[in-house]
């Protein structure tokens, strides 16, 4: 097993049935909901979070069918957050196509996001597990807290590294953590294995988001499907900028602070050169590597299988992403 496609081949049957279930559960009597849902889901993406539910359930020998249902629930929650994020960030593109708010407006996007959330909660009761409902409701609440924290910290050049991690753990890592832990709960794994999967998801989610924040400066529109420097244009102080602000002085430091405090990416070329000069991207990738290693180490109590191998591979692939 060498790449993401190999993992998809391993889960071919599960993924096909999950896609069918997703399409079925998105169906509504309201035409606009169907139209927007098809547009959003059709935009693609790796669907990593639902994949994690399937892998963790299989890695702990789950033999039922509720893992596909919960994979859909996780995907609906994630998609709802993206819809709302794009409105808050005033984003015009995602994954190389116009955002839903750009096509249909903010009002429709908010309401369809609400539909996706409510549909996910409608579905999550079906396995009859109070623990799963507790985990998902808490995760959804944490995501909302993370989004508010990020909003409060916009245009804040004084953001610390600890504060940054508080944001990304809530905003991104908690849904990874919920996805992986639920896989263990479904299979009735023992507490040691369930906690192992939970830790794996948290650390993998951190690594994923840290690399995302590097790519916002290092990648390009063709790879990311959005403009370079979007985070800076939104006044977001991410890890590369935090490191650079702590390791520059004089005119360079002033330029970086002004860019963040004014949510201004008009000097993005100069900003990137300054980040490169202090090896901010190297430092940030090192932190992602540490999180990925913690994720890999967490799997020590999970029995050997092709599914565990896939989970380990994802730790490496999360660091090699181009989009």
C-alpha positions in Angstrom: 0.0 0.0 0.0 1.7 3.2 -1.2 -0.8 5.9 -1.9 -4.3 7.3 -1.3 -5.8 5.3 -4.2 -4.6 2.1 -2.7 -6.5 2.9 0.5 -9.6 3.6 -1.6 -9.2 0.2 -3.4 -9.0 -1.5 0.0 -12.3 0.1 1.0 -13.9 -0.1 -2.5 -17.1 -1.8 -1.5 -17.6 0.3 1.7 -17.0 3.6 -0.2 -19.4 2.7 -3.1 -22.1 1.9 -0.6 -21.3 5.0 1.4 -21.6 7.2 -1.7 -25.0 5.7 -2.5 -26.2 6.2 1.0 -25.0 9.8 1.0 -26.9 10.5 -2.2 -30.0 8.9 -0.8 -29.9 10.7 2.5 -29.4 14.1 0.9 -32.7 13.7 -1.0 -35.3 16.3 -0.1 -38.7 17.4 -1.4 -37.3 21.0 -1.6 -35.7 21.3 -5.1 -33.1 24.0 -4.1 -31.8 21.7 -1.4 -31.3 18.9 -3.9 -29.7 21.2 -6.4 -27.3 22.7 -3.9 -26.5 19.4 -2.2 -25.6 17.8 -5.5 -23.4 20.8 -6.4 -21.5 20.7 -3.1 -21.0 17.0 -2.8 -20.1 16.8 -6.5 -17.2 19.2 -6.0 -15.2 16.2 -4.9 -12.5 16.2 -2.3 -10.9 13.2 -0.7 -13.6 12.7 1.9 -11.0 11.8 4.4 -13.2 12.1 7.5 -15.8 9.5 6.4 -12.9 7.3 5.2 -11.5 7.4 8.7 -14.8 6.1 10.2 -14.7 3.1 7.7 -11.0 2.3 8.3 -11.3 2.5 12.1 -14.4 0.3 12.2 -12.7 -2.3 9.9 -9.4 -2.1 11.8 -11.3 -3.1 15.0 -13.2 -5.9 13.1 -16.6 -4.3 12.8 -18.9 -6.6 10.8 -22.1 -4.5 10.7 -23.3 -1.7 8.4 -23.7 1.3 10.6 -20.1 2.4 9.9 -21.3 3.6 6.4 -24.2 5.5 8.0 -21.8 7.2 10.5 -19.4 8.0 7.6 -22.2 9.9 5.9 -23.1 11.7 9.2 -19.5 12.9 9.5 -19.4 14.0 5.9 -22.6 16.0 6.3 -21.3 17.8 9.4 -18.1 18.6 7.6 -19.9 19.9 4.5 -22.2 22.0 6.7 -19.2 23.6 8.3 -17.7 24.4 4.9 -20.9 26.1 3.7 -20.9 28.3 6.8 -17.1 28.9 6.7 -17.4 30.2 3.1 -20.0 32.7 4.1 -18.0 33.9 7.1 -14.8 34.1 5.1 -16.6 35.6 2.1 -14.9 32.9 -0.1 -15.6 32.9 -3.8 -14.0 29.5 -4.7 -13.4 26.1 -3.1 -11.9 23.1 -4.8 -11.6 25.0 -8.0 -15.3 26.0 -8.4 -17.5 28.8 -7.2 -18.7 28.4 -3.6 -22.4 27.8 -3.0 -22.7 31.3 -1.5 -21.2 32.7 -4.6 -23.8 30.9 -6.8 -26.9 31.0 -4.6 -26.1 33.7 -2.1 -25.5 33.7 1.7 -29.1 33.1 2.8 -29.5 29.9 0.8 -26.1 28.7 1.9 -26.8 29.2 5.6 -30.2 27.4 5.4 -28.8 24.5 3.4 -26.0 24.2 5.9 -28.6 24.0 8.6 -30.4 21.3 6.6 -27.2 19.3 6.4 -26.6 19.6 10.2 -30.2 18.6 11.0 -30.1 15.7 8.6 -26.9 14.5 10.2 -28.5 14.6 13.7 -31.6 12.8 12.3 -29.3 10.0 11.1 -27.0 9.7 14.0 -29.7 8.3 16.3 -30.1 5.2 14.1 -27.4 3.0 15.6 -29.1 3.6 19.0 -25.9 4.6 20.7 -26.0 7.4 23.3 -22.2 7.5 23.4 -22.0 8.2 19.6 -24.7 10.9 19.9 -22.7 12.5 22.8 -19.5 12.4 20.9 -21.0 14.0 17.8 -23.0 16.6 19.6 -19.9 17.6 21.6 -17.8 17.7 18.4 -20.3 19.8 16.6 -20.3 22.3 19.5 -16.5 22.3 19.7 -16.3 23.1 16.0 -18.6 26.1 16.5 -16.4 27.2 19.4 -13.4 26.9 17.2 -15.0 29.0 14.4 -15.9 31.7 17.0 -12.4 31.7 18.4 -10.9 32.0 15.0 -13.3 34.9 14.2 -12.3 36.6 17.5 -8.6 36.2 16.6 -8.8 37.6 13.1 -6.4 40.5 12.5 -4.5 39.6 15.7 -0.8 39.6 15.1 -0.3 38.8 18.8 -1.8 35.3 18.6 0.4 32.8 20.4 1.2 29.2 19.3 -0.9 27.8 22.1 -3.9 29.9 21.1 -3.4 28.7 17.5 -3.6 25.1 18.6 -6.7 25.8 20.6 -8.4 27.0 17.4 -7.3 24.2 15.1 -8.1 21.4 17.6 -11.7 22.7 17.9 -12.1 23.8 14.3 -10.6 20.7 12.6 -9.1 18.0 14.8 -12.3 17.3 16.9 -14.2 16.0 13.9 -11.2 13.7 12.9 -11.2 12.5 16.5 -15.0 11.9 16.5 -14.7 9.9 13.2 -11.9 7.6 14.5 -13.4 7.1 18.0 -16.8 6.2 16.5 -15.3 3.5 14.4 -14.1 1.9 17.6 -17.4 2.3 19.4 -19.3 0.6 16.6 -17.1 -2.4 16.8 -17.3 -2.5 20.6 -13.5 -2.3 20.8 -12.1 -2.3 24.4 -11.3 1.0 26.1 -7.6 0.8 25.3 -8.3 0.5 21.5 -11.0 3.1 21.5 -8.8 5.6 23.3 -6.0 4.8 20.8 -8.2 5.6 17.9 -9.4 8.8 19.6 -5.8 10.0 20.1 -4.9 9.0 16.5 -7.7 11.1 15.1 -6.8 14.2 17.2 -3.2 14.1 16.2 -3.9 13.4 12.6 -6.4 16.2 12.5 -3.8 18.6 13.9 -1.2 17.5 11.3 -3.7 17.9 8.5 -4.7 21.4 9.5 -1.0 22.5 10.0 -0.1 21.4 6.5 -3.3 23.2 5.2 -1.9 26.4 6.7 1.5 25.9 5.0 -0.2 25.2 1.6 -2.1 28.5 1.9 1.2 30.1 1.2 3.2 27.5 -0.7 0.7 25.9 -3.1 -1.2 27.4 -6.1 -4.8 27.8 -7.3 -4.6 24.7 -9.6 -3.7 22.5 -6.7 -5.7 24.1 -3.9 -8.7 25.3 -5.8 -8.4 28.7 -4.0 -6.1 31.7 -4.2 -2.7 31.7 -2.4 -2.8 33.9 0.6 -6.5 33.6 1.3 -5.8 33.1 5.1 -3.9 36.4 5.1 -6.6 38.2 3.2 -9.0 37.0 5.9 -6.7 38.2 8.7 -6.0 34.6 10.0 -2.7 34.3 11.9 -1.6 30.7 11.2 1.5 28.9 12.4 3.9 30.0 9.6 3.1 33.6 10.4 3.3 33.1 14.2 6.8 31.7 13.8 7.9 34.5 11.4 6.5 37.2 13.7 8.6 35.8 16.6 11.7 35.6 14.4 11.8 38.9 12.5 12.5 42.5 13.5 12.4 45.9 11.9 10.8 46.5 8.6 10.1 42.8 8.0 8.2 42.4 11.3 6.3 45.6 10.6 5.2 44.4 7.2 4.0 41.1 8.6 2.1 42.7 11.4 0.5 45.2 9.0 -0.6 42.4 6.7 -2.3 40.5 9.5 -3.8 43.5 11.3 -5.2 44.9 8.1 -6.2 41.5 6.5 -4.1 42.6 3.5 -2.5 40.1 1.1 -1.5 42.7 -1.5 2.1 42.2 -0.6 1.8 38.4 -0.5 5.1 37.9 -2.5 7.1 39.9 0.0 5.3 38.1 2.9 6.2 34.7 1.4 9.9 35.8 1.0 10.1 36.8 4.6 8.5 33.5 5.8 11.0 31.6 3.6 13.9 33.7 5.0 13.3 32.5 8.6 12.3 29.0 7.5 8.8 29.4 8.8 7.5 26.7 6.5 10.3 24.3 7.6 9.3 24.9 11.3 5.6 24.5 10.6 6.2 21.2 8.7 8.3 20.0 11.6 5.3 20.6 13.9 3.0 18.7 11.5 5.5 15.8 11.4 5.5 15.7 15.3 1.6 15.5 15.2 1.7 12.8 12.5 4.2 10.8 14.6 2.0 11.0 17.7 -0.9 9.8 15.5 1.1 6.8 14.3 2.4 6.0 17.8 -1.2 6.0 19.1 -2.0 2.9 16.9 0.4 0.6 18.8 -2.6 -1.2 20.5 -4.5 -1.7 17.3 -4.1 -5.2 15.9 -2.1 -5.6 12.6 -4.2 -5.6 9.5 -4.4 -3.9 6.1 -6.7 -1.3 7.6 -4.2 -0.4 10.3 -1.5 -0.1 7.6 -3.8 2.3 5.8 -4.2 4.4 9.0 -0.4 4.5 9.3 0.0 5.5 5.7 -2.4 8.4 6.1 0.0 9.9 8.7 2.6 10.1 5.9 0.2 11.2 3.2 -1.1 14.0 5.4 2.4 15.5 5.3 2.8 15.1 1.5 -0.4 16.8 0.4 -0.4 19.4 -2.3 -4.1 20.3 -1.8 
